[in-house]
Amino acid sequence: MPTKEMKTIAFNQKEAALYLGISQGLLKKKRLNGEGPSFCRVGKRVVYLQGDLDAFLEQHRIKTTGK
């Protein structure tokens, strides 16, 4: 049974793409190529957890481009 402490936010593909700042098409392409963030299947639906999207962004973070 969920409690107030359990707060997992799940996004559909459109919401996840918006959260990441990319198009839905690019997100789908990355998912199909195994290059995108982790996702869950709920029946036929694809769902992205906010923690997985945050981890994906962190993995692609560029700390500096300077010398």
PDB file with SEQRES, HELIX, SHEET and CRYST1 records, atoms N, CA, C and O in Angstrom:
SEQRES   1 A   67  MET PRO THR LYS GLU MET LYS THR ILE ALA PHE ASN GLN          
SEQRES   2 A   67  LYS GLU ALA ALA LEU TYR LEU GLY ILE SER GLN GLY LEU          
SEQRES   3 A   67  LEU LYS LYS LYS ARG LEU ASN GLY GLU GLY PRO SER PHE          
SEQRES   4 A   67  CYS ARG VAL GLY LYS ARG VAL VAL TYR LEU GLN GLY ASP          
SEQRES   5 A   67  LEU ASP ALA PHE LEU GLU GLN HIS ARG ILE LYS THR THR          
SEQRES   6 A   67  GLY LYS                                                      
HELIX    1 AA1 GLN A   13  LEU A   20  1                                   8    
HELIX    2 AA2 GLN A   24  ASN A   33  1                                  10    
HELIX    3 AA3 GLN A   50  GLN A   59  1                                  10    
SHEET    1 AA1 3 ALA A  10  PHE A  11  0                                        
SHEET    2 AA1 3 ARG A  45  LEU A  49 -1                                        
SHEET    3 AA1 3 CYS A  40  VAL A  42 -1                                        
CRYST1    1.000    1.000    1.000  90.00  90.00  90.00 P 1           1          
ATOM      1  N   MET A   1       0.836  -1.174   0.000  1.00  0.00           N  
ATOM      2  CA  MET A   1       0.000   0.000   0.000  1.00  0.00           C  
ATOM      3  C   MET A   1       0.893   1.253   0.000  1.00  0.00           C  
ATOM      4  O   MET A   1       1.779   1.368   0.846  1.00  0.00           O  
ATOM      5  N   PRO A   2       0.677   2.175  -0.918  1.00  0.00           N  
ATOM      6  CA  PRO A   2       1.491   3.383  -0.989  1.00  0.00           C  
ATOM      7  C   PRO A   2       1.353   4.242   0.265  1.00  0.00           C  
ATOM      8  O   PRO A   2       0.288   4.310   0.878  1.00  0.00           O  
ATOM      9  N   THR A   3       2.438   4.887   0.624  1.00  0.00           N  
ATOM     10  CA  THR A   3       2.439   5.816   1.739  1.00  0.00           C  
ATOM     11  C   THR A   3       2.809   7.202   1.228  1.00  0.00           C  
ATOM     12  O   THR A   3       3.168   7.361   0.061  1.00  0.00           O  
ATOM     13  N   LYS A   4       2.724   8.192   2.086  1.00  0.00           N  
ATOM     14  CA  LYS A   4       3.100   9.546   1.697  1.00  0.00           C  
ATOM     15  C   LYS A   4       4.574   9.624   1.321  1.00  0.00           C  
ATOM     16  O   LYS A   4       4.960  10.461   0.505  1.00  0.00           O  
ATOM     17  N   GLU A   5       5.401   8.762   1.905  1.00  0.00           N  
ATOM     18  CA  GLU A   5       6.834   8.770   1.640  1.00  0.00           C  
ATOM     19  C   GLU A   5       7.153   8.224   0.253  1.00  0.00           C  
ATOM     20  O   GLU A   5       8.191   8.559  -0.317  1.00  0.00           O  
ATOM     21  N   MET A   6       6.284   7.396  -0.291  1.00  0.00           N  
ATOM     22  CA  MET A   6       6.496   6.808  -1.610  1.00  0.00           C  
ATOM     23  C   MET A   6       5.967   7.771  -2.665  1.00  0.00           C  
ATOM     24  O   MET A   6       4.757   7.908  -2.844  1.00  0.00           O  
ATOM     25  N   LYS A   7       6.877   8.429  -3.355  1.00  0.00           N  
ATOM     26  CA  LYS A   7       6.443   9.378  -4.369  1.00  0.00           C  
ATOM     27  C   LYS A   7       7.254   9.118  -5.637  1.00  0.00           C  
ATOM     28  O   LYS A   7       8.268   9.773  -5.876  1.00  0.00           O  
ATOM     29  N   THR A   8       6.815   8.186  -6.424  1.00  0.00           N  
ATOM     30  CA  THR A   8       7.444   7.882  -7.691  1.00  0.00           C  
ATOM     31  C   THR A   8       6.613   8.532  -8.782  1.00  0.00           C  
ATOM     32  O   THR A   8       5.408   8.310  -8.892  1.00  0.00           O  
ATOM     33  N   ILE A   9       7.286   9.336  -9.580  1.00  0.00           N  
ATOM     34  CA  ILE A   9       6.581  10.025 -10.655  1.00  0.00           C  
ATOM     35  C   ILE A   9       6.878   9.305 -11.958  1.00  0.00           C  
ATOM     36  O   ILE A   9       8.039   9.083 -12.303  1.00  0.00           O  
ATOM     37  N   ALA A  10       5.826   8.941 -12.681  1.00  0.00           N  
ATOM     38  CA  ALA A  10       5.968   8.245 -13.959  1.00  0.00           C  
ATOM     39  C   ALA A  10       5.454   9.143 -15.084  1.00  0.00           C  
ATOM     40  O   ALA A  10       4.435   9.819 -14.943  1.00  0.00           O  
ATOM     41  N   PHE A  11       6.177   9.136 -16.195  1.00  0.00           N  
ATOM     42  CA  PHE A  11       5.842   9.950 -17.353  1.00  0.00           C  
ATOM     43  C   PHE A  11       5.541   9.064 -18.547  1.00  0.00           C  
ATOM     44  O   PHE A  11       6.162   8.014 -18.715  1.00  0.00           O  
ATOM     45  N   ASN A  12       4.592   9.477 -19.378  1.00  0.00           N  
ATOM     46  CA  ASN A  12       4.410   8.804 -20.655  1.00  0.00           C  
ATOM     47  C   ASN A  12       5.473   9.345 -21.615  1.00  0.00           C  
ATOM     48  O   ASN A  12       6.269  10.202 -21.231  1.00  0.00           O  
ATOM     49  N   GLN A  13       5.493   8.860 -22.839  1.00  0.00           N  
ATOM     50  CA  GLN A  13       6.543   9.241 -23.781  1.00  0.00           C  
ATOM     51  C   GLN A  13       6.556  10.746 -24.054  1.00  0.00           C  
ATOM     52  O   GLN A  13       7.618  11.366 -24.105  1.00  0.00           O  
ATOM     53  N   LYS A  14       5.371  11.322 -24.228  1.00  0.00           N  
ATOM     54  CA  LYS A  14       5.284  12.758 -24.515  1.00  0.00           C  
ATOM     55  C   LYS A  14       5.837  13.583 -23.359  1.00  0.00           C  
ATOM     56  O   LYS A  14       6.612  14.518 -23.559  1.00  0.00           O  
ATOM     57  N   GLU A  15       5.425  13.221 -22.146  1.00  0.00           N  
ATOM     58  CA  GLU A  15       5.881  13.943 -20.961  1.00  0.00           C  
ATOM     59  C   GLU A  15       7.381  13.768 -20.741  1.00  0.00           C  
ATOM     60  O   GLU A  15       8.075  14.717 -20.376  1.00  0.00           O  
ATOM     61  N   ALA A  16       7.878  12.550 -20.963  1.00  0.00           N  
ATOM     62  CA  ALA A  16       9.306  12.278 -20.777  1.00  0.00           C  
ATOM     63  C   ALA A  16      10.141  13.075 -21.775  1.00  0.00           C  
ATOM     64  O   ALA A  16      11.177  13.633 -21.412  1.00  0.00           O  
ATOM     65  N   ALA A  17       9.699  13.128 -23.021  1.00  0.00           N  
ATOM     66  CA  ALA A  17      10.417  13.891 -24.041  1.00  0.00           C  
ATOM     67  C   ALA A  17      10.462  15.372 -23.660  1.00  0.00           C  
ATOM     68  O   ALA A  17      11.496  16.024 -23.804  1.00  0.00           O  
ATOM     69  N   LEU A  18       9.356  15.889 -23.183  1.00  0.00           N  
ATOM     70  CA  LEU A  18       9.299  17.281 -22.749  1.00  0.00           C  
ATOM     71  C   LEU A  18      10.247  17.510 -21.573  1.00  0.00           C  
ATOM     72  O   LEU A  18      10.955  18.516 -21.538  1.00  0.00           O  
ATOM     73  N   TYR A  19      10.265  16.602 -20.628  1.00  0.00           N  
ATOM     74  CA  TYR A  19      11.133  16.690 -19.451  1.00  0.00           C  
ATOM     75  C   TYR A  19      12.608  16.713 -19.861  1.00  0.00           C  
ATOM     76  O   TYR A  19      13.413  17.443 -19.284  1.00  0.00           O  
ATOM     77  N   LEU A  20      12.948  15.897 -20.876  1.00  0.00           N  
ATOM     78  CA  LEU A  20      14.333  15.821 -21.337  1.00  0.00           C  
ATOM     79  C   LEU A  20      14.700  16.924 -22.323  1.00  0.00           C  
ATOM     80  O   LEU A  20      15.879  17.177 -22.572  1.00  0.00           O  
ATOM     81  N   GLY A  21      13.691  17.574 -22.878  1.00  0.00           N  
ATOM     82  CA  GLY A  21      13.945  18.628 -23.857  1.00  0.00           C  
ATOM     83  C   GLY A  21      14.273  18.106 -25.240  1.00  0.00           C  
ATOM     84  O   GLY A  21      15.007  18.745 -25.994  1.00  0.00           O  
ATOM     85  N   ILE A  22      13.727  16.934 -25.578  1.00  0.00           N  
ATOM     86  CA  ILE A  22      13.940  16.347 -26.898  1.00  0.00           C  
ATOM     87  C   ILE A  22      12.586  15.988 -27.502  1.00  0.00           C  
ATOM     88  O   ILE A  22      11.563  16.025 -26.818  1.00  0.00           O  
ATOM     89  N   SER A  23      12.588  15.642 -28.778  1.00  0.00           N  
ATOM     90  CA  SER A  23      11.333  15.270 -29.433  1.00  0.00           C  
ATOM     91  C   SER A  23      10.918  13.853 -29.032  1.00  0.00           C  
ATOM     92  O   SER A  23      11.742  13.045 -28.602  1.00  0.00           O  
ATOM     93  N   GLN A  24       9.633  13.575 -29.184  1.00  0.00           N  
ATOM     94  CA  GLN A  24       9.137  12.219 -28.923  1.00  0.00           C  
ATOM     95  C   GLN A  24       9.789  11.220 -29.870  1.00  0.00           C  
ATOM     96  O   GLN A  24      10.103  10.095 -29.482  1.00  0.00           O  
ATOM     97  N   GLY A  25       9.990  11.645 -31.116  1.00  0.00           N  
ATOM     98  CA  GLY A  25      10.608  10.754 -32.101  1.00  0.00           C  
ATOM     99  C   GLY A  25      12.021  10.364 -31.710  1.00  0.00           C  
ATOM    100  O   GLY A  25      12.409   9.204 -31.844  1.00  0.00           O  
ATOM    101  N   LEU A  26      12.791  11.331 -31.225  1.00  0.00           N  
ATOM    102  CA  LEU A  26      14.164  11.031 -30.808  1.00  0.00           C  
ATOM    103  C   LEU A  26      14.173  10.129 -29.588  1.00  0.00           C  
ATOM    104  O   LEU A  26      14.995   9.218 -29.498  1.00  0.00           O  
ATOM    105  N   LEU A  27      13.271  10.371 -28.649  1.00  0.00           N  
ATOM    106  CA  LEU A  27      13.187   9.520 -27.464  1.00  0.00           C  
ATOM    107  C   LEU A  27      12.840   8.089 -27.860  1.00  0.00           C  
ATOM    108  O   LEU A  27      13.432   7.141 -27.344  1.00  0.00           O  
ATOM    109  N   LYS A  28      11.888   7.931 -28.771  1.00  0.00           N  
ATOM    110  CA  LYS A  28      11.508   6.589 -29.228  1.00  0.00           C  
ATOM    111  C   LYS A  28      12.672   5.916 -29.946  1.00  0.00           C  
ATOM    112  O   LYS A  28      12.934   4.732 -29.731  1.00  0.00           O  
ATOM    113  N   LYS A  29      13.368   6.663 -30.795  1.00  0.00           N  
ATOM    114  CA  LYS A  29      14.517   6.119 -31.521  1.00  0.00           C  
ATOM    115  C   LYS A  29      15.598   5.655 -30.550  1.00  0.00           C  
ATOM    116  O   LYS A  29      16.166   4.576 -30.718  1.00  0.00           O  
ATOM    117  N   LYS A  30      15.878   6.462 -29.545  1.00  0.00           N  
ATOM    118  CA  LYS A  30      16.884   6.093 -28.545  1.00  0.00           C  
ATOM    119  C   LYS A  30      16.442   4.847 -27.769  1.00  0.00           C  
ATOM    120  O   LYS A  30      17.265   3.987 -27.456  1.00  0.00           O  
ATOM    121  N   ARG A  31      15.140   4.750 -27.458  1.00  0.00           N  
ATOM    122  CA  ARG A  31      14.639   3.576 -26.748  1.00  0.00           C  
ATOM    123  C   ARG A  31      14.811   2.318 -27.593  1.00  0.00           C  
ATOM    124  O   ARG A  31      15.258   1.284 -27.096  1.00  0.00           O  
ATOM    125  N   LEU A  32      14.455   2.411 -28.864  1.00  0.00           N  
ATOM    126  CA  LEU A  32      14.544   1.248 -29.745  1.00  0.00           C  
ATOM    127  C   LEU A  32      15.983   0.838 -30.014  1.00  0.00           C  
ATOM    128  O   LEU A  32      16.259  -0.338 -30.250  1.00  0.00           O  
ATOM    129  N   ASN A  33      16.914   1.809 -29.978  1.00  0.00           N  
ATOM    130  CA  ASN A  33      18.331   1.520 -30.194  1.00  0.00           C  
ATOM    131  C   ASN A  33      19.060   1.154 -28.910  1.00  0.00           C  
ATOM    132  O   ASN A  33      20.249   0.839 -28.943  1.00  0.00           O  
ATOM    133  N   GLY A  34      18.362   1.191 -27.777  1.00  0.00           N  
ATOM    134  CA  GLY A  34      18.994   0.886 -26.497  1.00  0.00           C  
ATOM    135  C   GLY A  34      19.882   1.998 -25.987  1.00  0.00           C  
ATOM    136  O   GLY A  34      20.748   1.755 -25.146  1.00  0.00           O  
ATOM    137  N   GLU A  35      19.691   3.221 -26.475  1.00  0.00           N  
ATOM    138  CA  GLU A  35      20.535   4.351 -26.087  1.00  0.00           C  
ATOM    139  C   GLU A  35      19.821   5.316 -25.145  1.00  0.00           C  
ATOM    140  O   GLU A  35      20.447   6.237 -24.620  1.00  0.00           O  
ATOM    141  N   GLY A  36      18.543   5.123 -24.928  1.00  0.00           N  
ATOM    142  CA  GLY A  36      17.756   6.056 -24.135  1.00  0.00           C  
ATOM    143  C   GLY A  36      17.729   5.696 -22.667  1.00  0.00           C  
ATOM    144  O   GLY A  36      18.395   4.758 -22.230  1.00  0.00           O  
ATOM    145  N   PRO A  37      16.953   6.448 -21.913  1.00  0.00           N  
ATOM    146  CA  PRO A  37      16.817   6.162 -20.478  1.00  0.00           C  
ATOM    147  C   PRO A  37      16.059   4.860 -20.245  1.00  0.00           C  
ATOM    148  O   PRO A  37      15.325   4.386 -21.112  1.00  0.00           O  
ATOM    149  N   SER A  38      16.250   4.301 -19.073  1.00  0.00           N  
ATOM    150  CA  SER A  38      15.508   3.099 -18.689  1.00  0.00           C  
ATOM    151  C   SER A  38      14.012   3.395 -18.723  1.00  0.00           C  
ATOM    152  O   SER A  38      13.586   4.528 -18.500  1.00  0.00           O  
ATOM    153  N   PHE A  39      13.231   2.371 -19.003  1.00  0.00           N  
ATOM    154  CA  PHE A  39      11.784   2.541 -19.074  1.00  0.00           C  
ATOM    155  C   PHE A  39      11.103   1.279 -18.585  1.00  0.00           C  
ATOM    156  O   PHE A  39      11.735   0.233 -18.438  1.00  0.00           O  
ATOM    157  N   CYS A  40       9.815   1.388 -18.334  1.00  0.00           N  
ATOM    158  CA  CYS A  40       8.997   0.253 -17.898  1.00  0.00           C  
ATOM    159  C   CYS A  40       7.889   0.039 -18.909  1.00  0.00           C  
ATOM    160  O   CYS A  40       7.427   0.983 -19.551  1.00  0.00           O  
ATOM    161  N   ARG A  41       7.474  -1.186 -19.043  1.00  0.00           N  
ATOM    162  CA  ARG A  41       6.289  -1.494 -19.842  1.00  0.00           C  
ATOM    163  C   ARG A  41       5.164  -1.846 -18.880  1.00  0.00           C  
ATOM    164  O   ARG A  41       5.306  -2.717 -18.022  1.00  0.00           O  
ATOM    165  N   VAL A  42       4.063  -1.161 -19.039  1.00  0.00           N  
ATOM    166  CA  VAL A  42       2.862  -1.452 -18.265  1.00  0.00           C  
ATOM    167  C   VAL A  42       1.815  -1.839 -19.298  1.00  0.00           C  
ATOM    168  O   VAL A  42       1.161  -0.985 -19.897  1.00  0.00           O  
ATOM    169  N   GLY A  43       1.671  -3.143 -19.494  1.00  0.00           N  
ATOM    170  CA  GLY A  43       0.848  -3.617 -20.608  1.00  0.00           C  
ATOM    171  C   GLY A  43       1.548  -3.217 -21.890  1.00  0.00           C  
ATOM    172  O   GLY A  43       2.696  -3.601 -22.117  1.00  0.00           O  
ATOM    173  N   LYS A  44       0.877  -2.454 -22.727  1.00  0.00           N  
ATOM    174  CA  LYS A  44       1.482  -1.967 -23.965  1.00  0.00           C  
ATOM    175  C   LYS A  44       2.075  -0.574 -23.806  1.00  0.00           C  
ATOM    176  O   LYS A  44       2.759  -0.080 -24.703  1.00  0.00           O  
ATOM    177  N   ARG A  45       1.815   0.055 -22.672  1.00  0.00           N  
ATOM    178  CA  ARG A  45       2.296   1.414 -22.429  1.00  0.00           C  
ATOM    179  C   ARG A  45       3.769   1.422 -22.046  1.00  0.00           C  
ATOM    180  O   ARG A  45       4.249   0.528 -21.349  1.00  0.00           O  
ATOM    181  N   VAL A  46       4.469   2.430 -22.505  1.00  0.00           N  
ATOM    182  CA  VAL A  46       5.848   2.675 -22.103  1.00  0.00           C  
ATOM    183  C   VAL A  46       5.817   3.813 -21.097  1.00  0.00           C  
ATOM    184  O   VAL A  46       5.220   4.860 -21.348  1.00  0.00           O  
ATOM    185  N   VAL A  47       6.462   3.602 -19.960  1.00  0.00           N  
ATOM    186  CA  VAL A  47       6.461   4.576 -18.883  1.00  0.00           C  
ATOM    187  C   VAL A  47       7.902   4.828 -18.438  1.00  0.00           C  
ATOM    188  O   VAL A  47       8.700   3.900 -18.314  1.00  0.00           O  
ATOM    189  N   TYR A  48       8.213   6.090 -18.205  1.00  0.00           N  
ATOM    190  CA  TYR A  48       9.539   6.482 -17.732  1.00  0.00           C  
ATOM    191  C   TYR A  48       9.412   7.017 -16.315  1.00  0.00           C  
ATOM    192  O   TYR A  48       8.548   7.850 -16.038  1.00  0.00           O  
ATOM    193  N   LEU A  49      10.271   6.541 -15.416  1.00  0.00           N  
ATOM    194  CA  LEU A  49      10.277   7.034 -14.051  1.00  0.00           C  
ATOM    195  C   LEU A  49      11.181   8.262 -13.971  1.00  0.00           C  
ATOM    196  O   LEU A  49      12.227   8.313 -14.618  1.00  0.00           O  
ATOM    197  N   GLN A  50      10.780   9.237 -13.186  1.00  0.00           N  
ATOM    198  CA  GLN A  50      11.535  10.485 -13.105  1.00  0.00           C  
ATOM    199  C   GLN A  50      12.982  10.225 -12.683  1.00  0.00           C  
ATOM    200  O   GLN A  50      13.899  10.856 -13.209  1.00  0.00           O  
ATOM    201  N   GLY A  51      13.192   9.324 -11.761  1.00  0.00           N  
ATOM    202  CA  GLY A  51      14.557   9.009 -11.323  1.00  0.00           C  
ATOM    203  C   GLY A  51      15.421   8.490 -12.465  1.00  0.00           C  
ATOM    204  O   GLY A  51      16.608   8.807 -12.541  1.00  0.00           O  
ATOM    205  N   ASP A  52      14.831   7.694 -13.353  1.00  0.00           N  
ATOM    206  CA  ASP A  52      15.572   7.184 -14.507  1.00  0.00           C  
ATOM    207  C   ASP A  52      15.894   8.292 -15.497  1.00  0.00           C  
ATOM    208  O   ASP A  52      16.967   8.299 -16.101  1.00  0.00           O  
ATOM    209  N   LEU A  53      14.962   9.231 -15.663  1.00  0.00           N  
ATOM    210  CA  LEU A  53      15.221  10.360 -16.558  1.00  0.00           C  
ATOM    211  C   LEU A  53      16.315  11.249 -15.983  1.00  0.00           C  
ATOM    212  O   LEU A  53      17.180  11.727 -16.717  1.00  0.00           O  
ATOM    213  N   ASP A  54      16.280  11.473 -14.676  1.00  0.00           N  
ATOM    214  CA  ASP A  54      17.323  12.273 -14.028  1.00  0.00           C  
ATOM    215  C   ASP A  54      18.684  11.589 -14.148  1.00  0.00           C  
ATOM    216  O   ASP A  54      19.692  12.252 -14.393  1.00  0.00           O  
ATOM    217  N   ALA A  55      18.716  10.277 -13.978  1.00  0.00           N  
ATOM    218  CA  ALA A  55      19.973   9.524 -14.105  1.00  0.00           C  
ATOM    219  C   ALA A  55      20.508   9.614 -15.536  1.00  0.00           C  
ATOM    220  O   ALA A  55      21.713   9.757 -15.743  1.00  0.00           O  
ATOM    221  N   PHE A  56      19.623   9.531 -16.509  1.00  0.00           N  
ATOM    222  CA  PHE A  56      20.017   9.644 -17.915  1.00  0.00           C  
ATOM    223  C   PHE A  56      20.638  11.013 -18.175  1.00  0.00           C  
ATOM    224  O   PHE A  56      21.676  11.107 -18.828  1.00  0.00           O  
ATOM    225  N   LEU A  57      20.016  12.066 -17.673  1.00  0.00           N  
ATOM    226  CA  LEU A  57      20.559  13.414 -17.844  1.00  0.00           C  
ATOM    227  C   LEU A  57      21.927  13.535 -17.172  1.00  0.00           C  
ATOM    228  O   LEU A  57      22.848  14.131 -17.731  1.00  0.00           O  
ATOM    229  N   GLU A  58      22.052  12.977 -15.992  1.00  0.00           N  
ATOM    230  CA  GLU A  58      23.324  13.053 -15.262  1.00  0.00           C  
ATOM    231  C   GLU A  58      24.430  12.308 -16.012  1.00  0.00           C  
ATOM    232  O   GLU A  58      25.572  12.767 -16.041  1.00  0.00           O  
ATOM    233  N   GLN A  59      24.104  11.172 -16.615  1.00  0.00           N  
ATOM    234  CA  GLN A  59      25.091  10.397 -17.373  1.00  0.00           C  
ATOM    235  C   GLN A  59      25.578  11.156 -18.600  1.00  0.00           C  
ATOM    236  O   GLN A  59      26.694  10.928 -19.066  1.00  0.00           O  
ATOM    237  N   HIS A  60      24.758  12.048 -19.122  1.00  0.00           N  
ATOM    238  CA  HIS A  60      25.116  12.795 -20.321  1.00  0.00           C  
ATOM    239  C   HIS A  60      25.532  14.231 -20.015  1.00  0.00           C  
ATOM    240  O   HIS A  60      25.626  15.075 -20.907  1.00  0.00           O  
ATOM    241  N   ARG A  61      25.773  14.479 -18.764  1.00  0.00           N  
ATOM    242  CA  ARG A  61      26.182  15.816 -18.333  1.00  0.00           C  
ATOM    243  C   ARG A  61      27.627  16.072 -18.746  1.00  0.00           C  
ATOM    244  O   ARG A  61      28.504  15.227 -18.568  1.00  0.00           O  
ATOM    245  N   ILE A  62      27.847  17.243 -19.293  1.00  0.00           N  
ATOM    246  CA  ILE A  62      29.202  17.656 -19.661  1.00  0.00           C  
ATOM    247  C   ILE A  62      29.621  18.692 -18.642  1.00  0.00           C  
ATOM    248  O   ILE A  62      29.026  19.765 -18.542  1.00  0.00           O  
ATOM    249  N   LYS A  63      30.653  18.357 -17.887  1.00  0.00           N  
ATOM    250  CA  LYS A  63      31.071  19.226 -16.781  1.00  0.00           C  
ATOM    251  C   LYS A  63      31.780  20.484 -17.271  1.00  0.00           C  
ATOM    252  O   LYS A  63      31.621  21.554 -16.684  1.00  0.00           O  
ATOM    253  N   THR A  64      32.556  20.362 -18.334  1.00  0.00           N  
ATOM    254  CA  THR A  64      33.258  21.529 -18.859  1.00  0.00           C  
ATOM    255  C   THR A  64      33.664  21.285 -20.297  1.00  0.00           C  
ATOM    256  O   THR A  64      33.948  20.155 -20.694  1.00  0.00           O  
ATOM    257  N   THR A  65      33.687  22.338 -21.060  1.00  0.00           N  
ATOM    258  CA  THR A  65      34.195  22.247 -22.434  1.00  0.00           C  
ATOM    259  C   THR A  65      35.442  23.085 -22.583  1.00  0.00           C  
ATOM    260  O   THR A  65      36.061  23.107 -23.647  1.00  0.00           O  
ATOM    261  N   GLY A  66      35.813  23.778 -21.516  1.00  0.00           N  
ATOM    262  CA  GLY A  66      37.000  24.647 -21.539  1.00  0.00           C  
ATOM    263  C   GLY A  66      38.275  23.860 -21.321  1.00  0.00           C  
ATOM    264  O   GLY A  66      38.259  22.652 -21.090  1.00  0.00           O  
ATOM    265  N   LYS A  67      39.379  24.580 -21.402  1.00  0.00           N  
ATOM    266  CA  LYS A  67      40.692  23.942 -21.215  1.00  0.00           C  
ATOM    267  C   LYS A  67      41.135  24.003 -19.778  1.00  0.00           C  
ATOM    268  O   LYS A  67      42.215  23.514 -19.444  1.00  0.00           O  
TER     269      LYS A  67                                                      
END                                                                             
